[in-house]
Amino acid sequence: MSSADLSTAGAPTNLGGGDPGGRFTDYYPAWLDDLADDVTVEGSMLDGAVQGAEAVRTIIVTIRALYGDSQEFRFVGPCGDNGWLEDYVAQVDGKPLGCVNLVTRNAAGQTEHIVAGYRPLSSLLLFSRLLGRKFAGTPIGEHFLGSES
């Protein structure tokens, strides 16, 4: 199939299963255990950036809980001098969701910045609404879609 065919077929090409070799079966994001006090997270699922270790950890732990056992990593590894890259697929409410995370560390080796790009759009919107409901009434909740969006 040519790239022109893929662009019109309508099916995402990047939401297949995780790592077929099982290299990432027991992967845990160790960067989550060493967040800088002023760490930030931003991404396609939220407006703006959320700052602070407690808030960022809360968001990431909640996201991982929404995935349940469906999160499958396709790639994890270093990116540049201070970065870490993750590419994974998951399901949220039975819908496929893909993500590429870029994690940047500060000079002390702590996680300083996280950028998450999710796809496809329909799953991304659902995901943001679910997170908006989870965090409703909190300062974190204001960054996600409301149920009426």
Secondary structure, 3 states (H helix, E strand, C coil): CCHHHHHHHCCCCCCCCCCCCCCCCCCCCHHHHCEEEEEEEEECCCCCEEECHHHHHHHHHHHHHHHCCCCEEEEEEEECCCEEEEEEEEEECCEEEEEEEEEEECCCCCEEEEEEEEECHHHHHHHHHHHHHHCCCCCCHHHCCCCCC
